[in-house]
Amino acid sequence: MGNLFTSLLNSSNALGVFSKAMGVVSNNVTNANTLGYVKQTAVLDALPFDLTVGLPGGVSLGAIQSSRNSYAEQNVRNQQSGYGTFQQKASDLSQVSQLFDLSGKSGPASAINGLFKSFSQLSVNPNDSTARQNVIEKATQTAQAFQSTSAGLLQASGQVVNEARTNIAEINRLAGAIAHINADHPQDYKGAMDAGVDAQLNSNLEELSKYVNYTALQQPDGSVTVYIGGQTPLVIGDKALPIQGDFSNPKVAVLDSQGRDIGAQLTQGQLAGLLEVQNTTIPSYLADLNTLANGVADQVNAALANGIDANGAAPATDLFTYNTNPGAAQTLSVSITSPDQVAAAVPGSPGGNGNALSLSALGSAKTFNGFTFSGYFGSLASRVGQDISDAQNGRDAHQQLVTQAQNLRSTVSSVSLDEEAEHLIQFQRAYQATSKLFGVLNELTTTTINLVQ
């Protein structure tokens, strides 16, 4: 009689175990496309059987095993961070490319060529007021071209700053979400983290990797500690330690929760790409553009100072003026307003074209760091193009690496509907068989009790 009751209890318990196992399969199927979710596996444990010591045997549901692989997850995050860097650089620099026309049909290169062409035309007819006025107009166009290009770079810089603000806000938002999960991470009855919460946590961690490089350490209590660059704490337990941006200077700084500069730790991710563009790349373009504007203005002014104007007098006003702070390109302007102020002749030959010829020749002379003025701008434009190409190539290469890492992770931990169908059939049949056994045992028990009575 005792063995019969034991078998009945074991069967009843097995029905509950198989029901829970089918629930795990159902949860996998339902969340097959849920972001961050990985396959869960119900593990059935055989209970010890030894009736002499009161061990009735049977089956129990062990811990629900997660297929999440920490190495596969870290690989995806690393590749996401690398992709974020180049994607951000490619996006920001693409806005700059239109400012540097390699064809020479627009921008400073075209304006500079037009200026020296006007000096050549002036040398043909040095006393023609129209030719002299043309010099002033072309000089004005040159100044405007430099101002426009400089303004475009500054506008691009301003947009990068705004993007950096957004990135920092997103990093802090995700840090808060991770800290919240750490504070309230429900576990199942075996002590494992709930699959849904685990999916949210890893989804947040993966999204965070797009913005910044970090190290995530799993703690014994199930929480995750996050260190930016492997050094600066961003999340510890249920505490988020937000970062902040210092935008008080053109060079943007990223500070930790204690106000310390952590820029050197940002090596990958969108924020790292933004800092490189804002603090290094755009300033280098502006520096070269200012150098060119300064050189054009100084050399043209110096050449004009060697001549005499239409009145036979030495020029009293420079053609170009600028302010070194904030920069020659941004502030370049034309001071001469009257055509007779253009010094086309040389002293001793009033009305001649000697100085106009010298100015015309200046346009083709390699007196500017081994380049002509147009050649120097072409070199700068070529560097911009190369930087954009490098960023785009890096972006495309890392996109492939991200895809490969995601595919590898999917192979290890994604839900296979075919596999889940097999498991479901297996547990259903086990449940049906146990249910029939339970019915037989229940009938035998009832019959036995009736016989005893």
PyMOL commands that set and color helices and strands:
alter all, ss='L'
color gray80, all
select helices_A, chain A and resi 2-30+51-53+70-97+107-124+129-183+195-211+263-265+270-305+328-331+339-341+354-362+373-413+417-452
alter helices_A, ss='H'
color red, helices_A
select strands_A, chain A and resi 40-41+44-46+49-50+55-56+59-61+65-66+214-218+224-228+232-236+239-240+244-246+253-255+320-321+333-334
alter strands_A, ss='S'
color yellow, strands_A
deselect
rebuild
show_as cartoon
